[in-house]
Amino acid sequence: MLAFVVFYALLAMTLAQARPIQEAPGLVQTVSYVVLGLAWILPLMPLIKWMERRD
């Protein structure tokens, strides 16, 4: 899980610095940053649910 988050953070930083996002209007940039900041939750949600289940 930690390795995935580190990899995703590097990927998100790279995408956030991409030219199309940097040259976009402020609202588009804000939405892009919110999506990039929250997108890591979707692939990890099954693992998080599995970790929280009772035995």
N, C-alpha and C positions, 0 to 999 in steps of 0.2 A: 504494500500500500504506500509506504514511504517512497519507494523507488518510482512508482507511478506518479505521485504528486510532484516529485522533483522533475521528472521528465516532462510532465504536463506544464509545470511552471516555466520551464525553458521554452517549450513550444509556444505557450501563450505570450511570453515576452517577445519572441520572434515575430509572431503574428501581429502583435500590438504595434510593433515598429515598422510594419509593412507600409509601403508607400500609399496604397489605396486608403488605408485607415487614417494615416497621418494627414492626407490631403482632403479627407471628407469633412463635411460640416460638423459642428460641435455636437449636435444631437446624435448623429450617426456614430461618432466616436464614443460618446457616452454609452449608447446601446451596445456597441461592440465590446467595450471594456466590461460591461456588466455580464454579457454573454460569456466572454472569455473567462471572467472571474468565477462564474458559477457552473460552467460546463463540466468541470472535473467531477462534480457530484453524481451525474448520471451514470457513468461507467462504474463508479465505486459503490453506488447505492445497494446492489445485491450483497456485496461483501460486508458493508456496514450493517445491513439487516441481519445477515447470518451471524455476525459477531455479537449482536445484541439479543439474539434469541435465547430462551431459557433451555437448559438441557433436559 
